[in-house]
Amino acid sequence: MFALNKALLSTVVVVMLSAGGAFAQSSDPAWLDELGMQLRSEKECEPNIYINMREGQLGALTYYEARVQCVDGRMFDASRTETEKEFKIQACEIVVC
């Protein structure tokens, strides 16, 4: 009986580790993961919500843009084309006309 429980326990551990690896991966496009990493390192922003995410064509290049709300409430606009390594990130501020 101990051998059976030990086998069952090791099976459960393997299943849990497999599931944990699957849940650790993001379901977002790779460029959103890259944007999140850049925001964490440059702006100390933990992304909470991505708003107005867009991918499109600008001539022959693909562009990416999104508005991001951080956990602390700050908001940033970010954009880049596929040839750029980093996003251009600007804080969203109140504009008075």
PEUR-V782227 format. One record per helix or strand of 3 or more residues. SS is the DSSP state (H for helix, E for strand). FROM is the first residue (numbers start at 1). TO is the last residue. Records with the same first field share a line. If there is no record, write none. Layout:
SS=FROM-TO, FROM-TO
This chain:
H=2-24, 30-43
E=47-58, 61-70, 75-81, 88-91
